[in-house]
Amino acid sequence: MPESIIDISRHFFTELVLPILQEHFPEETSQTAFGVFGYGSEALGLDDALSRDHHWGLRIDALMPAEIFQNRRVEMAQTLADRLPHSYLGHSLREGHLAGAGFAPDSLSAYLERTIGMTHPPQTPADWLRIPEEDIIHIVNGEVWHDPSGTFTAMRQHFAAYYPEPVRLRRIAHWCRYYSGMGTYALKRAILRNNHFYATTRFSNAIRLGIQLAFLLDKRYFPYDKWLMAYFRQLPRMYGRMGELVDEAVHPSTGWERKLALLDQLSDVLDQALVEDGIIPAHPRFHPSTTSGYRLLEHAYAVIIQQLPAELKSIVPVWDQIYFERFHSSYVDGVDVAEWDRLLNLTAEE
């Protein structure tokens, strides 16, 4: 018997949903990609007991041309709701990802716009660098079960080939700069000034960027922060080199001086991988500064920047989910506040 919600949803789709859609909407079904992918812990294979308090259950994501989404999605959803049972393998169809058979139709173009900010595969370095890495996960994750047109599958395959090397190097350079200049250097100054607030923000920023650098070095896309550690543990090379240092650094009992020392050790580990991979040449050992700390990865930043193609040097990579937030603001603007509170599990006190 299938165990994960993806497994159950796949069987549900193949056994019950697909035959209904092919009978009643053959043309629409032939142009739609079906599966479980995109947002949500279950699409990452990381859902647990805590995931079930909102938007969890049988789920069929469906990406279709905008015209079909606009004109036919309601009828498709209603046809399914009228013909399907109330539950499947013990899962209610009325309490899942979306009411009405867990069917989640969307326009392919709108979905791509709010994840990667464009409706076509990235072609130029500038295209690639405009995409938040955290949102590439929402294109390649999960499973696609049925995609007769192959449009979404082709997009997934384009990203699965990973970044063109100049783009990866530009991203590595940026992360080196921020890990060191906005991380270890800033933390050293915060400690010297006894500024615990700034120390907290700079340490958090640095440890995140250091882990994300590990993904870039292992040529794996990283997810957004919530699932970063879970994916970090899956890295084939860099987790083994960094995992114990990271675990000690983030432990609540680790003091600021020790946290900084661990970040400096991580600098050495990351620098060694950069040399090992031929991204930067071997160099002498550097001494840390008593006032500026150990700005080792800014050495790598300069070396990489200076070897990049001219058109890439000044492009700053996007590293926040700006396209999703643009969509989310519009979505929330149209939701009744009482319904929004319910989704947030906010219960008024008596």
C-alpha positions as CSV (number, residue, x, y, z in Angstrom):
1,M,0.0,0.0,0.0
2,P,1.4,3.5,-0.8
3,E,2.7,5.4,2.2
4,S,3.6,9.0,1.4
5,I,1.0,11.6,0.4
6,I,2.7,11.7,-3.1
7,D,2.3,7.9,-3.5
8,I,-1.3,8.0,-2.4
9,S,-2.1,11.0,-4.7
10,R,-0.4,9.3,-7.6
11,H,-2.5,6.1,-7.2
12,F,-5.6,8.2,-6.7
13,F,-4.9,10.2,-9.9
14,T,-4.1,7.2,-12.0
15,E,-6.9,5.0,-10.8
16,L,-9.8,7.5,-10.5
17,V,-9.0,11.0,-11.6
18,L,-7.3,10.6,-15.0
19,P,-10.0,8.3,-16.5
20,I,-12.7,10.9,-15.6
21,L,-10.7,13.8,-17.1
22,Q,-9.9,11.8,-20.3
23,E,-13.5,11.0,-20.7
24,H,-14.9,14.5,-20.1
25,F,-12.0,16.8,-21.0
26,P,-9.8,15.0,-23.4
27,E,-8.4,18.1,-25.2
28,E,-7.7,19.9,-21.9
29,T,-6.1,16.9,-20.3
30,S,-3.8,16.5,-23.3
31,Q,-2.4,19.9,-22.7
32,T,-2.0,19.7,-18.9
33,A,0.8,18.5,-16.7
34,F,-0.4,16.6,-13.6
35,G,1.6,15.6,-10.5
36,V,2.6,16.8,-7.1
37,F,5.2,19.6,-7.2
38,G,5.8,23.2,-6.2
39,Y,5.1,24.6,-2.8
40,G,4.5,22.6,0.4
41,S,6.6,20.2,2.5
42,E,4.9,17.1,0.8
43,A,6.3,18.2,-2.6
44,L,9.7,18.1,-1.1
45,G,9.2,14.7,0.5
46,L,9.6,16.3,3.9
47,D,6.1,16.5,5.3
48,D,5.6,15.2,8.9
49,A,2.9,15.2,11.6
50,L,3.3,19.0,11.9
51,S,2.6,19.5,8.2
52,R,-1.0,18.4,8.6
53,D,-2.5,21.5,10.2
54,H,-3.0,23.3,6.9
55,H,-3.1,22.6,3.1
56,W,-2.3,18.9,3.5
57,G,-3.9,15.9,2.0
58,L,-4.6,14.3,-1.3
59,R,-3.1,16.6,-3.9
60,I,-3.1,16.8,-7.7
61,D,-1.3,19.8,-9.1
62,A,-2.3,20.6,-12.7
63,L,-0.6,23.2,-14.9
64,M,-2.5,24.1,-18.1
65,P,-2.5,26.8,-20.7
66,A,-3.9,30.1,-19.5
67,E,-7.0,29.9,-21.7
68,I,-8.0,26.5,-20.4
69,F,-7.4,27.6,-16.8
70,Q,-9.5,30.7,-17.3
71,N,-12.4,29.0,-19.1
72,R,-12.5,25.3,-18.0
73,R,-11.0,24.8,-14.6
74,V,-14.2,25.3,-12.6
75,E,-16.1,22.8,-14.7
76,M,-13.2,20.3,-14.5
77,A,-13.1,20.6,-10.7
78,Q,-16.9,20.3,-10.4
79,T,-17.0,17.3,-12.7
80,L,-14.4,15.6,-10.5
81,A,-16.1,16.5,-7.3
82,D,-19.4,15.1,-8.6
83,R,-17.9,11.7,-9.6
84,L,-15.3,10.9,-6.9
85,P,-15.9,9.3,-3.5
86,H,-15.7,11.2,-0.3
87,S,-12.4,9.5,0.7
88,Y,-9.6,7.5,-0.8
89,L,-7.5,5.1,1.3
90,G,-8.7,6.8,4.5
91,H,-8.0,10.4,3.3
92,S,-10.9,12.8,3.0
93,L,-11.2,14.5,-0.4
94,R,-12.9,17.5,1.3
95,E,-10.0,18.2,3.7
96,G,-7.0,18.1,1.5
97,H,-4.8,20.6,-0.3
98,L,-7.9,22.2,-1.8
99,A,-11.5,21.4,-1.3
100,G,-12.9,19.2,-4.0
101,A,-10.8,16.2,-4.7
102,G,-7.5,17.9,-3.9
103,F,-7.5,19.1,-7.5
104,A,-5.2,22.2,-7.8
105,P,-5.4,23.6,-11.3
106,D,-3.2,26.6,-12.3
107,S,-2.1,28.4,-15.3
108,L,1.4,27.2,-16.3
109,S,2.5,30.8,-17.3
110,A,1.2,32.2,-14.0
111,Y,2.9,29.5,-12.0
112,L,6.2,30.1,-13.7
113,E,5.9,33.9,-13.3
114,R,5.5,33.6,-9.5
115,T,8.3,31.1,-9.1
116,I,11.1,32.0,-11.5
117,G,9.8,35.3,-12.8
118,M,9.6,34.3,-16.5
119,T,7.5,32.0,-18.7
120,H,10.3,30.5,-20.7
121,P,13.5,28.5,-19.8
122,P,16.4,30.8,-18.9
123,Q,18.7,31.2,-21.9
124,T,21.1,34.1,-21.1
125,P,23.3,34.5,-18.0
126,A,21.1,37.5,-17.1
127,D,18.0,35.2,-17.2
128,W,19.6,32.7,-14.9
129,L,20.8,35.3,-12.4
130,R,17.3,36.9,-12.1
131,I,15.9,33.6,-10.7
132,P,15.8,33.1,-6.9
133,E,17.5,29.8,-6.4
134,E,15.1,28.9,-3.6
135,D,12.3,28.8,-6.2
136,I,14.0,26.6,-8.8
137,I,13.2,23.8,-6.3
138,H,9.5,24.5,-6.9
139,I,10.1,23.7,-10.6
140,V,12.1,20.5,-10.2
141,N,10.7,18.9,-7.0
142,G,8.0,16.3,-6.6
143,E,6.7,14.2,-9.4
144,V,5.0,14.7,-12.8
145,W,2.8,11.8,-13.7
146,H,1.1,12.9,-16.9
147,D,2.3,15.6,-19.3
148,P,1.3,14.7,-22.9
149,S,2.5,18.1,-24.3
150,G,5.8,17.8,-22.5
151,T,6.0,21.6,-21.9
152,F,6.4,21.5,-18.2
153,T,8.6,18.4,-18.3
154,A,11.0,20.2,-20.7
155,M,11.2,23.1,-18.3
156,R,12.1,20.7,-15.4
157,Q,14.7,19.0,-17.6
158,H,16.2,22.4,-18.5
159,F,16.8,23.2,-14.8
160,A,17.9,19.7,-14.0
161,A,21.0,20.3,-16.1
162,Y,22.0,22.9,-13.5
163,Y,23.5,26.3,-14.0
164,P,25.8,27.1,-16.9
165,E,29.3,27.3,-15.3
166,P,29.8,31.1,-15.7
167,V,26.5,31.6,-13.9
168,R,27.4,29.2,-11.1
169,L,30.8,31.0,-10.7
170,R,29.0,34.4,-10.5
171,R,26.7,33.1,-7.8
172,I,29.7,31.5,-5.9
173,A,31.5,34.9,-6.0
174,H,28.5,36.7,-4.6
175,W,28.0,34.2,-1.8
176,C,31.7,34.4,-0.9
177,R,31.5,38.2,-0.7
178,Y,28.5,38.1,1.6
179,Y,29.6,35.2,3.8
180,S,32.8,37.0,4.5
181,G,32.1,40.7,4.2
182,M,28.6,40.7,5.6
183,G,29.2,37.7,7.8
184,T,32.5,36.9,9.5
185,Y,33.9,40.4,9.2
186,A,30.7,41.9,10.6
187,L,30.4,39.3,13.4
188,K,34.0,40.1,14.5
189,R,33.2,43.8,14.7
190,A,29.9,43.1,16.6
191,I,31.8,41.0,19.1
192,L,34.5,43.6,19.6
193,R,31.7,46.2,20.2
194,N,29.6,43.9,22.4
195,N,26.7,44.4,20.0
196,H,24.6,41.2,20.6
197,F,21.8,42.3,18.2
198,Y,24.2,42.7,15.3
199,A,26.1,39.6,16.2
200,T,22.9,37.6,16.1
201,T,21.8,38.9,12.6
202,R,25.3,38.6,11.1
203,F,25.9,35.1,12.5
204,S,22.6,33.9,11.2
205,N,23.3,35.4,7.8
206,A,26.7,33.9,7.6
207,I,25.8,30.3,8.5
208,R,23.0,30.3,6.0
209,L,25.3,31.6,3.2
210,G,28.0,29.2,4.1
211,I,25.6,26.3,3.7
212,Q,24.2,27.7,0.5
213,L,27.8,27.9,-0.8
214,A,28.1,24.2,-0.1
215,F,25.2,23.6,-2.4
216,L,26.8,25.6,-5.2
217,L,30.0,23.7,-4.8
218,D,28.2,20.4,-5.0
219,K,26.1,21.6,-7.9
220,R,22.7,21.1,-6.1
221,Y,19.9,23.7,-5.9
222,F,19.1,24.8,-2.3
223,P,15.6,25.3,-0.9
224,Y,14.4,28.2,1.2
225,D,15.6,28.3,4.8
226,K,12.9,26.1,6.4
227,W,14.2,23.0,4.6
228,L,17.8,24.0,4.1
229,M,19.3,21.7,6.8
230,A,17.3,18.7,5.6
231,Y,18.7,19.2,2.0
232,F,22.1,20.1,3.3
233,R,22.4,16.6,4.9
234,Q,21.9,15.1,1.5
235,L,24.9,16.8,-0.1
236,P,27.3,14.1,-1.4
237,R,30.5,15.9,-0.5
238,M,30.2,19.2,1.5
239,Y,27.9,18.0,4.3
240,G,30.6,15.5,5.4
241,R,33.1,18.2,5.6
242,M,30.9,20.9,7.2
243,G,28.1,19.1,9.1
244,E,29.7,18.8,12.5
245,L,31.0,22.4,12.4
246,V,27.6,23.7,11.5
247,D,25.8,21.7,14.2
248,E,28.1,23.1,16.9
249,A,27.9,26.6,15.6
250,V,24.1,26.8,15.7
251,H,23.8,25.1,19.1
252,P,22.3,27.6,21.7
253,S,25.1,26.9,24.1
254,T,27.9,28.0,21.7
255,G,29.2,31.4,22.6
256,W,30.0,34.2,20.2
257,E,33.8,33.7,20.1
258,R,33.4,30.0,19.4
259,K,30.7,30.7,16.7
260,L,33.2,33.0,15.0
261,A,36.0,30.4,15.2
262,L,33.7,27.8,13.7
263,L,32.8,30.2,10.8
264,D,36.5,30.7,10.2
265,Q,36.9,26.9,10.1
266,L,34.1,26.7,7.6
267,S,35.9,29.4,5.6
268,D,38.9,27.1,5.3
269,V,36.7,24.2,4.3
270,L,34.9,26.2,1.6
271,D,38.2,27.7,0.4
272,Q,39.8,24.2,0.1
273,A,36.9,23.1,-2.0
274,L,37.3,26.1,-4.3
275,V,40.9,25.3,-4.8
276,E,40.3,21.6,-5.2
277,D,37.7,22.3,-7.9
278,G,40.0,24.6,-9.8
279,I,37.7,27.6,-9.2
280,I,40.6,29.6,-7.6
281,P,44.3,28.8,-7.6
282,A,46.2,27.5,-4.6
283,H,47.4,30.3,-2.3
284,P,49.4,30.8,0.9
285,R,47.8,30.5,4.3
286,F,46.5,33.9,5.5
287,H,46.4,35.2,9.0
288,P,43.2,36.6,10.5
289,S,43.1,40.3,11.6
290,T,42.6,41.1,15.2
291,T,40.1,43.8,14.2
292,S,38.6,42.6,10.9
293,G,38.6,38.8,11.4
294,Y,39.3,36.3,8.7
295,R,38.0,37.6,5.4
296,L,39.3,34.6,3.5
297,L,36.4,34.1,1.1
298,E,36.7,37.7,-0.1
299,H,40.0,36.7,-1.6
300,A,38.1,34.1,-3.6
301,Y,35.4,36.7,-4.5
302,A,38.0,38.9,-6.1
303,V,39.7,36.1,-8.0
304,I,36.4,34.7,-9.4
305,I,35.0,38.1,-10.3
306,Q,38.2,39.0,-12.2
307,Q,38.0,35.9,-14.4
308,L,34.3,36.2,-15.3
309,P,33.0,37.3,-18.6
310,A,32.6,41.1,-18.6
311,E,28.8,41.0,-19.0
312,L,28.5,39.0,-15.7
313,K,30.7,41.0,-13.4
314,S,28.2,43.6,-12.4
315,I,25.0,41.5,-12.4
316,V,23.9,40.9,-8.8
317,P,22.2,37.5,-8.4
318,V,18.6,37.5,-7.1
319,W,18.5,35.6,-3.8
320,D,15.0,36.2,-2.4
321,Q,11.6,34.9,-3.4
322,I,10.5,38.2,-4.8
323,Y,8.2,36.8,-7.5
324,F,6.3,34.7,-5.1
325,E,6.0,37.6,-2.6
326,R,4.6,39.7,-5.5
327,F,1.9,37.1,-6.1
328,H,1.3,36.5,-2.4
329,S,0.5,40.2,-1.7
330,S,-2.1,40.1,-4.5
331,Y,-3.5,36.8,-3.1
332,V,-3.8,38.1,0.4
333,D,-5.4,41.3,-0.8
334,G,-8.3,39.3,-2.1
335,V,-8.9,37.0,0.9
336,D,-11.5,37.6,3.6
337,V,-9.5,38.4,6.8
338,A,-11.6,35.9,8.8
339,E,-10.7,33.2,6.3
340,W,-7.1,34.3,6.4
341,D,-7.1,34.0,10.2
342,R,-8.5,30.5,9.9
343,L,-5.7,29.5,7.5
344,L,-3.2,30.9,10.0
345,N,-4.8,28.8,12.8
346,L,-5.5,32.0,14.7
347,T,-8.4,31.4,17.1
348,A,-10.0,34.3,18.9
349,E,-10.0,34.2,22.7
350,E,-13.4,33.9,24.4
